[in-house]
């Protein structure tokens, strides 16, 4: 028995294998086309996080130096 659906072609013996393969290839294509955008977004997030951490470290260092000079 061979049938079709909106998701793809499935057979009685193969079940939904064809549909899964089709869906996977479509998903893989979409992920590959989105990959540069994902990388760019990840880079922006990492850079902003590093900047926040660096600023926090500088504030902490300034606080420590200030307390060493003037403990009160």
C-alpha positions as a Markdown table, in Angstrom:
| # | Residue | x | y | z |
|---|---|---|---|---|
| 1 | Unk | 0.0 | 0.0 | 0.0 |
| 2 | Unk | 1.4 | 3.4 | -1.0 |
| 3 | Unk | -0.1 | 6.6 | 0.1 |
| 4 | Unk | 0.7 | 10.3 | 0.2 |
| 5 | Unk | 0.2 | 12.9 | 2.9 |
| 6 | Unk | 0.9 | 16.5 | 3.2 |
| 7 | Unk | 4.2 | 15.5 | 5.0 |
| 8 | Unk | 5.5 | 13.3 | 2.2 |
| 9 | Unk | 5.2 | 9.8 | 0.9 |
| 10 | Unk | 4.8 | 6.8 | 3.2 |
| 11 | Unk | 4.5 | 3.1 | 2.5 |
| 12 | Unk | 2.9 | 0.4 | 4.5 |
| 13 | Unk | 6.1 | -1.5 | 4.9 |
| 14 | Unk | 8.4 | 1.5 | 5.4 |
| 15 | Unk | 6.2 | 3.4 | 7.7 |
| 16 | Unk | 7.1 | 7.1 | 7.9 |
| 17 | Unk | 10.7 | 6.6 | 6.9 |
| 18 | Unk | 10.4 | 8.6 | 3.7 |
| 19 | Unk | 8.6 | 11.4 | 5.5 |
| 20 | Unk | 11.3 | 11.5 | 8.2 |
| 21 | Unk | 14.1 | 11.6 | 5.6 |
| 22 | Unk | 12.3 | 14.4 | 3.7 |
| 23 | Unk | 11.7 | 16.3 | 6.9 |
| 24 | Unk | 15.3 | 15.8 | 8.0 |
| 25 | Unk | 16.7 | 17.0 | 4.7 |
| 26 | Unk | 14.4 | 20.1 | 4.8 |
| 27 | Unk | 15.5 | 20.8 | 8.4 |
| 28 | Unk | 19.1 | 20.3 | 7.6 |
| 29 | Unk | 18.9 | 22.6 | 4.6 |
| 30 | Unk | 17.2 | 25.3 | 6.7 |
| 31 | Unk | 19.7 | 24.9 | 9.5 |
| 32 | Unk | 22.6 | 25.2 | 7.0 |
| 33 | Unk | 21.1 | 28.3 | 5.6 |
| 34 | Unk | 20.6 | 29.8 | 9.1 |
| 35 | Unk | 24.0 | 28.7 | 10.3 |
| 36 | Unk | 25.8 | 32.0 | 9.5 |
| 37 | Unk | 23.1 | 33.9 | 11.3 |
| 38 | Unk | 23.3 | 31.6 | 14.3 |
| 39 | Unk | 27.1 | 32.0 | 14.4 |
| 40 | Unk | 26.8 | 35.7 | 14.2 |
| 41 | Unk | 24.2 | 35.8 | 17.0 |
| 42 | Unk | 26.3 | 33.5 | 19.2 |
| 43 | Unk | 29.4 | 35.7 | 18.6 |
| 44 | Unk | 27.4 | 38.9 | 19.5 |
| 45 | Unk | 26.2 | 37.2 | 22.7 |
| 46 | Unk | 29.7 | 36.0 | 23.6 |
| 47 | Unk | 31.2 | 39.4 | 23.0 |
| 48 | Unk | 28.6 | 41.2 | 25.1 |
| 49 | Unk | 29.0 | 38.7 | 27.8 |
| 50 | Unk | 32.8 | 39.1 | 27.8 |
| 51 | Unk | 32.4 | 42.8 | 27.8 |
| 52 | Unk | 30.1 | 42.6 | 30.9 |
| 53 | Unk | 32.5 | 40.3 | 32.7 |
| 54 | Unk | 35.4 | 42.5 | 31.9 |
| 55 | Unk | 33.6 | 45.6 | 33.1 |
| 56 | Unk | 32.6 | 43.7 | 36.3 |
| 57 | Unk | 36.2 | 42.6 | 36.8 |
| 58 | Unk | 37.4 | 46.2 | 36.4 |
| 59 | Unk | 34.8 | 47.5 | 38.9 |
| 60 | Unk | 35.8 | 44.7 | 41.3 |
| 61 | Unk | 39.5 | 45.5 | 40.9 |
| 62 | Unk | 38.8 | 49.2 | 41.4 |
| 63 | Unk | 36.8 | 48.4 | 44.6 |
| 64 | Unk | 39.6 | 46.2 | 45.9 |
| 65 | Unk | 42.3 | 48.8 | 45.2 |
| 66 | Unk | 40.1 | 51.5 | 46.8 |
| 67 | Unk | 39.6 | 49.5 | 49.9 |
| 68 | Unk | 43.3 | 48.7 | 50.3 |
| 69 | Unk | 44.1 | 52.4 | 50.1 |
| 70 | Unk | 41.2 | 53.4 | 52.3 |
| 71 | Unk | 39.7 | 50.5 | 54.3 |
| 72 | Unk | 36.8 | 52.6 | 55.5 |
